[in-house]
Amino acid sequence: MRHIILTGETACSFSSRVFGSSRLSLHPFLTAGISRIAEMSGENADNLLVRQTLAPLFFFYLPKYANALKEDLLGGDGAKALRHSQLPSFGCGGSLHLKWCPRCVEQDIHDRGVAYWHRAHQVPGVTACWSHQVRLMSTELKARQRLNEGLPTVVDCEAQAASAVEIEVAKFGFGLLAQLERTKPDFDLEAKYRSRLNELGFITSNGSVRRKALMKAFSSDLAMYPMQGSLFPRHQIDYHYISELLAAGKNCHPFRHLLLGAWLFNSANKMFQHTAPIGEVSPHQPKGSTKEEVEQRCLSLLREGYSLAAVYRKTGKSRCYLKRLAALNDIKLNLMPKQLNDVLRQKIIRLAFLGLHRRRISEICGIGLGSVEQAISSESGLVKWRKRCHWESKRRRSRASIESYLRRNSDALRRDVKRYCNAAFFWLYHNDRDWLERSLPEATKPTPRELS
């Protein structure tokens, strides 16, 4: 696009001269014919492929098709490249969009005199600028119109702030592209995932994934993401979604991996540096250690200032367990929480003491349901208090239900109350029988049938 604008050459003329066809349609982030473009511009083809397209992302997450996709992109077979990218099979073969950040446009014009399309903004599914933390603008690319002269435009409207999860995914995508420019990693991605899940307490002692707890926490934290669709879990029990990501050799859209990677590791650098072995459940624990001994060992290590990762490696206890243990024993951890800081934690605890539902607290505080549950469980006595509040509330509702029915039906019998207030009747029968007996109409003596 910059070449066409600077030289004044038409798109048809450029396509005909470089690719031999004026009707060519170039993909915006998986551009085929890189070798010809490199020859024309005097640059290295591999360098262009790695630094100017999103191909490294597809090579990394779809290793089975990496060689074929690279050959197609360099050679110029766009149709084959699209098939080998698996985008059509992911349901993403339709209209495309070019995205830009209004703040980046202003900064580019100030620094360079002209705005340009940033590669990290074009990652499918990414909706935020990793640098300025605002929502991206977008323009749809119509069919057969994917090589038009045009640069990002300055927009007069106020940039919309992005949510924390959008920013986290955008930063992860940018960091991953930067890593893939420097190195060609060769490691088992699924093993990395399972190792980190084990560290977070989502792997059982026999190696199975706690899918229910995992999907509940994962989908709750993604609830604030604005772009929902086939790239996201359909609901909290969409176990097929996570099973595909953890299955070796399974083809999944790169953005699905970006979501899970950002959620697990927070940054691409941490994912590349993560070395905890998955089989490490509790290798350093002496045989026959009791639960109390293990807990005291964890407390001792935390008080000595060991990081959560270090304590996990020494004891095999998950980060969730260690955080809760530290909170219950007033041990200050050297953490840099992005959202769940001390002020927000106290707000969650205050709302929880008032008896608000966890989901409502999550909405008020703008934080994931899993973080709310963690804060509640870490406060001593709070879970017991909330259970008592829930019990009292249930008792009041059940009593009110029966009292209301008896006021409307003064001549009702016990069996009528049992029939029309069934749920309340049996709850009180099991939990508050004395009040139920006092409140019900007096039992009537059965009338024997007369024999004819």
N, C-alpha and C positions, 0 to 999 in steps of 0.2 A: 504493500500500500504506500509506504514512504517513497519507494522508487517511482511509482506511477505519478504521485503528486509532484515530486521534485523534477522529473524529466518531462512531464506533460504527455507522456505516451498513454494511449488509450488501453483499457483493460483487454480488449479484443486483440489489439496489435501485440501486446506483451505476451498474451497466452499463445498466440499463433507463432511468434518468434521463438519463444523459449520451449513450449511444449508441443508445437506443431498442430494445435487446434484452437480456433477462436471460441469454441463452445465449451471449453474446459471449465469445470466447477471445482475450485480448490476448497478443501476442508480447512476451517480456521485454526484448529489446533493439532490436526494430524495431516499435515500438508504432504502430499505425494509429489515426487519429482524433485526431491531435495538436491540430488546430484546435478541436475541441470541448472537449478538456481545457484548452486555453489560455483559451478563453472562460469556462469555469467557474471557473478559478483566477485570472483577471485578469492572465495573463502573455502575453508575445509568443510566437506559435506558432513562428516561425522560430528564436527563441532556445531554446525548449524542444527543438525537433528537433535542433539542433546541439549543445546542452550536456547533454541528458538521455538521448539514444539513441545507438546505434552507427551511425546513418544516415550521418554524415560519412565513416566508413570505407568504406562501400559506394559512396558518391558518388565518392570519390577513386579507388578501385581498379576501379570499373565505370562509367566516365564515359558509356558508351553508354546506360546505363539510368538515369542519375542523375536526369534531369528527370521521367521517368515514375514512378520510385520515390518521389521527393519529393512528387509530386502524390497518389499513393496513400496515403502516410503522413499527409499533412495532411488528405486528404479522408475517410479511414476505410475504404478498401477493403483489408482485411488480406490477402485471398486474392491479389489482384493484386500487392500489395506483396511478398509472399513469392515470387511468380513472378519479378518484376522484380529481386529481390535475387539470383536465380540459385542460392539455397541448395538447392532440390530437385535441380537438375541437377548440383550438386557432391556429391550423396549425403549432404546434411546436412539433410534435411527431416523427420527423425524426432524422437525425444524430445529435449527441451532440458534444460539444467541451469542453476540459479542457483549462483554461486560466491561465496565470501567468505573473507576472511583472518581467522583467529582473533585475531591481534595488532591488526588494524584495528578489530575489534569492541570489544576492550578499550579501545583509544584513543578510539574514537567515544563510548563510554559515559562515559569519563572527561572528555572535552572538551565533549560536547554533551548527555550524559544519555541518549542513545538511539543504537543502531547503525543503519546504513543500508547498502543495497546499492551498492557502488562500481561505476561504469560501466566503468572500465578492467579490472576483474576479469571482466567478462562477455564480453570479446572471445573468440570461438570459438578454441579451441586453446591459449589462455594458461593455464598451470597454476601460475603463481607470482605473488606480490604484488610489485609493482615497488618498493614502499617498504620492506617488512620482510624481503624475500628469503626467504620461506617458502612452502611448498606451500599452494595454496588448498583449502578444503573445498568440497564441492558437494552439492546435493540435486536429484534428478530431478523435473522437472515432468511430471506425468501428463497425458494427453489431457483436454481440457476443464477443466483445473484451473489455468489460468494467471493467474487473478486471485484470489488468496487473501490474507487478511490474515496477515501474518507478517514478521518481521525476522530478520536473522542472529542466531544464538544463540551464547552463550558456551560454548566446548568445554573440558572439563577436560584433555583429552589434550595432550601436548607437541607443539608445532608442528614439522613436519618441514622441515628445511633444503632449499631448492631448489638445483638445479645451476646452474652459471654460465650455460649456454646458455638455461635457462628464465628466469633473471633478465634476461638481455640482451634476449630477445624481449619480456618483459613491460614493461621500461623503454622499448623502442622503441615498443610499442603505446601506452603512456601518453603519451609525448612526441608521437607523431603525432596523437593525439586533441586534445592541447593546442594543437598547431600549427593544426589544422583548425578550431578554435574561433575563432582570430584571423584567419586568412587563407583565401582560396579560391584555392589554387595552380592555375596553368594551365601545366603543363610536360609534356614528353614523358618519361614514367616509364621507358620502355624505353631511351631514349637515355641517361638517367641511369645505368641499370644497366650498359649497355655501356661507358660512359665509365669507370665505376669498375672494371669488369672489365679494361678495357684498362690502367688504372693498376696493377692487381694482377698483370698479366702473363698474363691468360686470353684475350686477343684477339691473333690473329696479325697480321702486317704487312699482309695483304690483307683484314683485317676479319672473319675467321671466328672463331667461338668455339672455344676449346680445351675441348670438352665433357668429354673423358675426364678431364683433370686437374682441371677445375672440379668435376665431380660427385664425384670421389674426395675432394677436400678438403671440399666442402660436406656430403656425406653422413657423412663421418667425424666432423666437428664436431657434427653433429646426433645422433650415436649415443647421447649421454647424455640426450636428451630422452625423458621417460617416456611421452608420449602418441604412439604410432605408429599410422599408419593411412593412409587415402586422402589426407590432407593432407601426407604426407611422401613422399620418394622411396622406392620399393620396394626399390631396391638401388643399388649404385654405378654401374651402367650404365643407369639409368633416364633416358636422355637426353631422352625426351619431356617429362619433368617440367620441366627447365630450359628447353627450347625453347618451351614454352607461356608461361612467364613472360617470355621475351625477345621474343615475337612481338607485333607491334603489333596492337592491337584484339582480342586473344585474351582470353576470359573465364576468369579464375582466381579461386579462393576467396581472399578478402582475407588469410587467415592464411598462405597460401603466400607472398604478397608480404611479409607481416611477417617470415617466416622469412628470406627472401632479403635483405630490406632490413636487418634487424638484423645478418645475417652480413657484408654488404658495408660498411655505414656505421657500425655500432655504435649510432648514435643518429639520431633523426628530424631533429634540427637539422642534423647533418652532411649528411644526404641533401638537405635543402632548400638548404643553402649550397654544395653541390658544383657546381662550374662547369667542371671540366676538360673541354675539348673532346675528343670521341672520335677525331677525325681526327689528334690530336696524337701522332704516332708518334716522330718525331725531327726537329722543325722547326728546332731550333737547332744541329744538328750540321753542321759544315762538310762539304761534299762531299768524298768521298775519305778521310774519317777512318778510321783503322785501329781494330781492336778494342782494341789497347793504348792508343791515344790517348783513346778514349771512356772506357775504364776509369780512366785517370789523371785525366780531367776529373771523373768522378764522385767519385773519392777526394778531389780538391782541394775540390770543393764540400761534401762531407760534413765534411771537416776544418775548413772555414770556418764550420760550424755551421748550414748550410742544412737545412731540414726535408726529409723524404723526398718530400713532395708537391712542394716547390720544385725539388728535384733532378730529379724525374720530369719536371716541366714544362720544365726546361732541357735535359734530355738524352734524354727519352723512355724511360728505363730504368725497369722496374717496381719496385715496393716490395720484392718478394721478392728480386730481383737486388741491390738496394741494401743490404738487410739482410744478405744473405750476404756481399757485398763488405766491408761495415763489420766484420762479425764476423771475417773472414779477416785483416783489417788492424788489428785491435784499436782500432777507432774507436768511441768511446762515443756512442750515439745518445740523444737526449733523448726517450725514449718512456716511456709509462706502461702497461706490459703488465698485463692483468688476471690472467693465469695464468702465462704463460711468462716468469717473472722469472729473475734470475741463479742463485738457489738451485735452482730446478727445472731450469734448463738444465744445470747441473753434474750433477744427479742423472741426467738423461737421457743425458748424455755418458758418465757412469760405467757405467750399465747397458748402453749401446751398446758400450763397450769390452769388456764381459764376454760379448758375443755374443748378447744376448737379441734376440728378434724384435721388430720395430717395434711390432706390434700388442700384444705383451705389455708392452712399455714404456709404451705408451699406457694400458693398463689399470692398471698399477701407479701411474702418475703422475696418472691421472684427467684426461688432456688429449687433444686430438684427434690423430689419426694424422698429419695434415698438419704440425702444430707439432713433432711428434717428428722427422719427416723434415727439417724446416727446421733444427732444432738439430743433427742429425747431419751434414747437408751443410755446415753452417757451421764445423764443427771440422776444422781442417787435418789431413789424413792419416787421419781416422777412417773414411771410406768405403772407402779402400784397405785399411785394417786389417780391416774387417768382411768385405770380399770375400775376403781371404786366409783369415780364420777359417772362412768358409763353404766355401771350397775344401778346407781341411784336414779339416773335418768330413765333407764329401762323400767324401773319399778314405778316411777311417777307416771310414765306413759301408760303402763298396764293398769294401774289403779284408776287413772282418769278415764280410760276406755270403759272399764266396768261400771264405774260410778255414773258416767254419762248415759250408758245403756239403761241402767236401773232407774234413772230419773225420767227417761222417756217412756219406760215400760214398767210402771209400778206393780203390775200384777204378774211380772215375769217369774218363771220358775227357775230353779238351778240349772236344769237341763237347757233352758233357753239361753242363759248366760254362757254356758259351755259351748253351745252351738254357734251363737252369733259373735262371741268374743273369744274364739277358740285359742288364738295365740297368746293373748293376755292372760286368759284363764290358766293355761298350763304353765306359763312362765311363773305366775304367782303361786301356783300349786307346788312347784319345785323350789321356789326361792323365798316366798313370803306367805306360807300357808295359814298362819295365825290370822293375818289381816283378811285373807280371802274368806276364811270361815266366818269371821265376824261380819263381813259385808254382804255375803250372799243371803238370799231369802231363806227363811227357815225351811228345812226339808219337810216335805209333805209325806204323810203316811201313804203307802201304796194302797190302792183300792182293788181288792180281789175281784176277779170277774165272776159274775153269777152264772152258775151252771144251769142251763135250761133243761 
